[in-house]
Amino acid sequence: MPAWPELAEELKQLEAAGAFRRLRGFERREGPYVWLAGRRLLNLSSNDYLGLAGDPEWLRAFLAQAADAVDVDRSGLGATASRLLAGNHPGYQKLEENLARAYGREAALVASSGYHANCGLLPALAGPQDAVFSDRLNHASLWDGLRLSGAQSHRFRHRDYGHLESLLARHRGQARRALIVSESVFSMDGDRADLDALIALKTRWNARLILDEAHAVGVLGPTGLGLAEAQGRIADVDVLVGTFGKALAGFGAFLVSERELADYLVNKMRTLIFTTALPPLQVAWLDWMWSRRGEWAGRRERLAALAAGLRRSLQAEGLAVPGDTHIVPVTLGENEAAVRTAALLQAEGFWVLPIRPPTVPQGSARVRLSLTAAMDPADLERVPGLIRAAAA
């Protein structure tokens, strides 16, 4: 008899629906590959877009000067407290100053993760008197933050800015504050927001724009600041959220804005106030990597070319491939098709996982091919044919 019979029954239902998930343990990472059960697989499920986390030379170079970057006698290896208590070690100020300078904004604030940033930001800025207008395909962390805020929630169809304007026209007048929230590069469809349209609407309707650049930082823009830099619109975004845990090969996240907003969040953002600070060594690594963004132009170019080539090959097989970025999803429809396709790819040496509801809308299960600049086009030649065969 299961100790939790009602949970056991629910797990059976998940398994029957092809929606059961389990954790896997990897033996080691080797560049763009992972080792699992003694097999080497090309890792198409990582967010290591520039191939930096899988490049040991970068870590060796950092560790060679780590004793100078972190005063272990004074800082130790653990922050041991929240930033408002005793965890705000000197590395934070240096990193936040460098972030603010890069974006040409007054202030930056480092958070413990992208999830912490989004779950804390919206409840700090919005409440029952306010309205939040959010793209339907925004990340779960933004939806969770919105639910926690208690604000009036208005979901607009993905990248449908006419629908957004109709919602603003209907609801903006009843709200004290209006926030428009969007990812810049959408994590599951691999497409981009139209920043010109978003900025025009936020100006017209006296709203604030929050832009989550998690999948664009490091990858897009002349210096890797993201889509807002690529389109010359950084100054028009009210709050820009970025992450260190993807292309920048670290852990944590950041927000850039004006000084008064950063000060306000220090006082109101619960995921900052009640979370243990990042360790000094990790913050030093983040600052070290951030200062080297200018060295990655070649990696950004290789990644873009790799994604464009793979997308063309998939489309030539008649597959549904939305988007135009380094995230290359193949929409298959039902859960069973995604599970079957991922299993075939794994058997053939590619670490690919099925993406199913609730991560994506019902009927749009898919495999998501997440590329890195460390890959070679030859590594991917068999993938389109394998997916076509599995989907047939």
C-alpha positions in Angstrom: 0.0 0.0 0.0 1.5 3.4 -1.0 2.2 5.8 1.8 0.4 8.5 -0.3 -2.2 6.6 -2.2 -3.8 9.7 -3.7 -0.4 10.9 -5.0 0.4 7.4 -6.4 -2.9 7.5 -8.4 -2.1 11.0 -9.8 1.4 9.8 -10.8 -0.2 6.8 -12.7 -2.4 9.3 -14.5 0.6 11.4 -15.5 2.4 8.3 -16.8 -0.7 7.2 -18.8 -0.9 10.7 -20.3 2.8 10.7 -21.4 3.5 13.6 -18.9 5.5 11.8 -16.2 8.9 13.4 -15.6 12.0 12.0 -13.7 15.4 13.4 -12.8 18.4 12.0 -14.6 22.0 12.0 -13.3 24.9 12.7 -15.8 28.3 11.2 -15.3 30.2 14.1 -16.8 30.1 16.9 -19.3 32.5 17.1 -22.2 32.1 20.3 -24.3 28.7 20.0 -26.1 28.3 16.4 -25.0 27.0 14.7 -21.8 27.7 11.2 -20.6 24.7 9.1 -19.4 24.9 5.4 -18.5 28.3 5.1 -20.2 27.1 6.7 -23.5 28.1 10.1 -24.9 25.2 12.1 -26.3 25.2 15.5 -28.0 23.5 17.8 -25.5 20.5 19.5 -27.3 18.8 20.4 -24.0 21.2 22.8 -22.5 21.0 26.6 -22.3 24.8 26.9 -22.6 24.3 28.9 -25.8 27.8 30.2 -26.3 29.5 26.9 -25.2 31.2 28.7 -22.3 30.0 26.4 -19.4 31.3 23.4 -21.3 34.7 25.0 -22.1 37.2 24.1 -19.3 39.7 26.7 -20.5 37.5 29.5 -19.2 37.2 27.9 -15.8 40.9 27.3 -15.6 41.6 30.9 -16.5 39.3 32.2 -13.8 40.6 29.9 -11.2 44.2 30.9 -11.9 43.3 34.4 -10.6 40.5 33.5 -8.2 42.6 34.1 -5.1 42.9 37.8 -6.2 39.2 38.0 -7.2 37.9 36.7 -3.8 39.5 37.5 -0.5 38.8 34.1 1.2 40.2 35.3 4.5 37.5 37.9 4.6 34.7 36.4 2.5 34.9 32.7 2.8 33.0 30.5 0.3 29.4 30.9 1.6 27.4 34.1 2.0 25.6 32.5 5.0 22.9 35.2 5.1 20.6 37.3 3.0 21.9 40.4 1.4 20.1 42.6 3.9 21.7 40.8 6.9 25.3 39.8 6.4 25.5 38.4 2.9 26.1 41.6 0.9 29.8 41.0 0.3 31.9 43.4 -1.8 31.6 41.5 -5.0 28.0 42.4 -5.4 28.7 46.1 -5.6 31.4 45.7 -8.2 29.2 43.4 -10.4 26.1 45.7 -10.1 28.1 48.8 -11.0 29.5 47.0 -14.1 26.0 45.8 -15.1 24.5 49.3 -14.8 27.4 50.8 -16.7 27.0 48.3 -19.6 23.3 49.1 -20.0 23.7 52.8 -19.4 21.2 52.7 -16.6 21.4 54.1 -13.1 21.3 50.9 -11.2 21.4 47.1 -11.3 20.3 44.5 -8.8 21.6 40.9 -8.7 19.1 38.2 -7.7 19.7 34.6 -6.8 18.1 33.2 -10.0 15.8 34.2 -12.8 12.9 32.5 -11.1 13.6 34.6 -7.9 13.9 37.7 -10.0 10.5 37.3 -11.8 8.6 35.8 -8.8 9.8 38.8 -6.6 9.6 41.6 -9.1 5.9 41.5 -10.0 4.5 41.1 -6.4 6.8 44.1 -5.4 5.5 46.3 -8.2 1.8 45.3 -8.5 -1.2 44.6 -6.3 -5.0 44.4 -6.5 -5.2 48.0 -7.7 -2.9 47.4 -10.6 -3.2 45.6 -14.0 -0.5 43.3 -15.6 -0.7 42.6 -19.3 1.3 39.5 -20.1 2.1 37.6 -23.3 0.4 34.2 -23.2 3.7 32.3 -23.7 5.7 34.1 -21.0 7.8 31.9 -18.7 6.2 30.2 -15.7 8.2 32.4 -13.3 6.4 35.4 -14.7 3.0 33.8 -14.3 3.9 32.6 -10.8 5.0 36.2 -9.9 1.8 37.5 -11.3 -0.4 35.1 -9.3 1.5 36.1 -6.1 1.0 39.8 -6.8 -2.8 39.6 -6.7 -2.9 42.1 -9.6 -5.6 42.1 -12.3 -4.2 39.7 -14.8 -4.8 40.1 -18.6 -3.2 37.6 -20.9 -2.7 38.6 -24.6 -2.3 36.2 -27.4 1.3 35.5 -28.2 2.9 38.4 -30.0 -0.6 39.7 -30.9 -0.1 43.4 -30.1 -3.5 44.3 -31.5 -5.0 42.1 -28.9 -2.8 43.7 -26.2 -4.0 47.2 -27.2 -7.6 46.0 -27.0 -7.0 44.8 -23.5 -5.3 48.1 -22.6 -8.2 50.1 -24.0 -10.6 48.0 -21.9 -8.8 47.8 -18.6 -6.1 50.5 -18.3 -8.5 53.2 -17.0 -9.5 51.1 -13.9 -5.9 50.4 -12.8 -3.6 52.5 -10.7 -0.5 51.1 -12.5 -0.2 49.1 -15.7 2.7 46.8 -16.4 3.3 45.1 -19.8 5.4 42.0 -19.4 7.1 40.0 -22.2 10.1 37.8 -22.8 12.4 39.1 -25.5 13.3 35.6 -26.9 10.6 33.1 -26.0 12.0 30.0 -24.5 9.7 27.5 -26.0 9.0 28.9 -29.5 12.4 30.5 -30.1 10.8 33.7 -31.6 11.3 37.3 -30.7 9.1 40.1 -29.2 8.4 43.1 -31.3 10.0 45.8 -29.1 8.9 48.7 -31.2 5.3 47.6 -30.9 5.6 47.0 -27.1 7.3 50.4 -26.5 4.7 52.3 -28.6 1.9 50.7 -26.6 3.4 51.3 -23.2 4.0 54.9 -24.2 0.4 55.4 -25.6 -1.3 53.8 -22.5 1.0 55.2 -19.8 2.2 51.7 -18.8 5.6 50.3 -17.8 7.4 47.6 -19.8 9.2 44.7 -18.1 11.3 42.7 -20.5 12.7 39.3 -19.6 15.9 38.9 -21.6 16.9 35.5 -20.1 17.4 33.8 -23.5 18.9 36.8 -25.3 21.6 38.0 -22.9 25.0 37.0 -24.1 23.6 36.0 -27.5 22.0 39.0 -29.2 23.3 42.6 -29.6 26.7 43.9 -30.6 28.0 43.4 -27.0 25.7 40.6 -26.0 23.3 42.7 -23.9 20.2 41.2 -25.5 17.4 42.0 -27.9 16.9 45.5 -26.6 20.6 46.3 -27.5 20.2 44.6 -30.9 17.2 46.9 -31.6 18.6 50.0 -30.0 15.8 50.2 -27.4 17.5 49.7 -24.0 16.6 53.2 -22.8 12.9 52.5 -23.5 12.6 49.4 -21.4 11.5 50.3 -17.8 12.8 47.1 -16.2 15.2 44.7 -18.0 15.7 41.2 -16.5 18.7 39.1 -17.5 20.1 35.8 -16.3 23.6 34.5 -15.7 22.5 30.9 -15.8 22.3 30.4 -19.6 24.7 31.9 -22.1 26.9 33.5 -19.3 27.7 30.1 -17.8 27.0 30.9 -14.2 24.1 31.2 -11.8 21.8 34.0 -10.7 20.0 36.9 -12.5 19.9 40.7 -12.6 17.6 43.6 -13.1 18.6 47.0 -14.5 16.5 50.1 -14.1 16.5 53.5 -12.4 18.0 54.0 -8.9 14.6 54.5 -7.1 13.3 51.2 -8.5 16.3 49.3 -7.3 16.1 50.9 -3.9 12.3 50.1 -3.8 13.0 46.4 -4.6 15.6 46.1 -1.9 12.8 47.1 0.5 9.8 45.2 -1.1 11.1 42.2 -3.1 10.6 39.2 -0.9 12.7 36.9 -3.0 15.7 39.2 -2.4 14.9 40.0 1.3 14.5 36.4 2.4 17.0 34.5 0.2 20.6 33.7 1.1 23.0 35.7 -1.0 25.1 34.1 -3.7 28.5 32.9 -2.6 31.4 35.3 -3.1 33.2 32.9 -5.5 30.1 32.7 -7.7 29.7 36.5 -7.8 33.4 36.9 -8.8 32.9 34.4 -11.6 29.9 36.3 -12.8 31.8 39.6 -12.9 34.8 38.0 -14.5 32.6 36.5 -17.3 30.6 39.7 -17.7 33.7 41.7 -18.3 34.6 39.4 -21.3 31.4 39.7 -23.3 33.4 41.5 -26.0 35.4 38.4 -26.7 32.4 36.3 -27.8 31.3 38.0 -31.1 32.6 35.0 -33.0 30.7 32.6 -30.8 27.5 34.6 -31.4 28.0 34.5 -35.1 28.6 30.7 -35.2 25.5 30.1 -33.1 23.3 32.1 -35.4 24.6 30.3 -38.5 24.2 26.9 -36.8 20.6 27.6 -35.9 19.7 29.0 -39.3 21.2 25.9 -41.1 19.4 23.4 -38.8 16.1 25.3 -39.1 16.3 25.1 -42.9 17.1 21.4 -42.9 14.1 20.7 -40.5 11.7 22.7 -42.7 13.0 20.9 -45.8 11.7 17.7 -44.1 8.3 19.2 -43.8 8.5 19.8 -40.1 6.8 22.6 -38.2 9.6 24.8 -36.8 8.6 28.2 -35.3 11.0 31.0 -34.4 14.2 32.4 -35.8 16.7 32.2 -33.0 19.2 29.7 -31.4 16.3 27.9 -29.8 14.9 25.5 -32.5 11.6 23.8 -31.5 9.9 21.2 -33.6 6.2 21.1 -32.9 4.8 17.6 -33.0 1.3 17.9 -31.4 0.4 15.2 -29.0 2.5 14.1 -26.0 3.0 10.6 -27.4 4.7 12.0 -30.6 7.1 14.1 -28.5 8.0 11.3 -26.2 8.5 8.9 -29.1 10.7 11.4 -31.0 12.8 12.2 -28.0 13.3 8.5 -27.2 14.5 7.8 -30.8 16.9 10.8 -30.7 18.3 9.6 -27.4 18.8 6.1 -28.8 20.7 7.6 -31.7 23.1 9.7 -29.5 21.3 13.0 -29.0 20.2 14.2 -25.5 16.7 15.6 -26.4 13.7 15.7 -24.1 10.0 16.0 -24.9 8.4 19.3 -24.0 4.8 18.8 -22.9 1.9 20.7 -21.3 1.7 22.5 -19.0 5.1 23.9 -20.1 3.6 24.5 -23.6 -0.1 24.8 -24.6 -2.2 21.6 -25.1 -1.8 20.1 -28.5 1.7 21.6 -29.0 4.0 19.1 -27.5 7.4 19.3 -29.1 11.1 18.6 -29.0 13.2 21.7 -28.3 16.7 21.7 -29.9 18.8 24.1 -27.9 22.1 24.8 -29.7 25.5 26.0 -28.5 28.3 27.6 -30.4 30.6 24.7 -29.5 28.7 22.4 -31.9 29.6 21.7 -35.5 27.0 21.5 -38.4 28.1 17.9 -39.0 27.0 17.1 -35.4 23.4 17.8 -36.4 23.2 16.4 -39.9 21.1 13.3 -38.9 18.7 15.1 -36.6 16.1 16.3 -39.2 15.8 12.9 -40.8 15.4 11.2 -37.4 12.7 13.5 -36.3 10.9 13.1 -39.6 11.0 9.3 -39.2 9.8 9.4 -35.6 6.9 11.7 -36.5 5.7 9.7 -39.5 
